[in-house]
Amino acid sequence: MKVAIGSDHAGYKIKEDIKDVMDELNIQYEDVGCNCEDSVDYPDYAVPVAEKVANGEVDRGILICGTGIGMSITANKVDGVRCALVHDLFSAKVTRLHNDSNVLAMGERIIGPGLAKEIAKVWLQTEFEGGRHKRRVNKMMEVETKA
């Protein structure tokens, strides 16, 4: 598995922690930035991660900003992306099992680094269940072609 990861200034610290988790799990990743705590615009990092997922350069993406909201809204504008905003372990697992989410968004100002690392670990290690959920995901993705 290969993952693209990005953050704005408000998610920089947790982004670095999650890179450590991916190192521990032997997961390859590409960090698209940002690389500081100076104010930046979250779409400048959400879009490259989402596009890498959508075009198949990477298998999944992780985005972190202050709340995760701006990142998730932006990522979901990219066709083919199913970005889930997650702040608990149950949602992290179910969004992979049932929704086949391919991008995870979190908010550093909402959760601390310990929980963020556990969420990332669960999300990265959970596979899509398929079955009846595949039909539902397909219906979800058809919405893009109707727009």
Buried (B, 14 or more C-beta within 10 A) or exposed (E): EEBBBBBBBBBBBBBBBBBEBBEEBEBEBBBBBBEEEEEBEBBBBBBBBBBBBBEEEBBBBBBBBBBBBBBBBBBBEBEBBBBBBBBEBEBBBBBBBBBBBBBBBBBBEBBEBEBBBBBBBBBBEBEBBEEEBEEEBEEEBEEEEEE
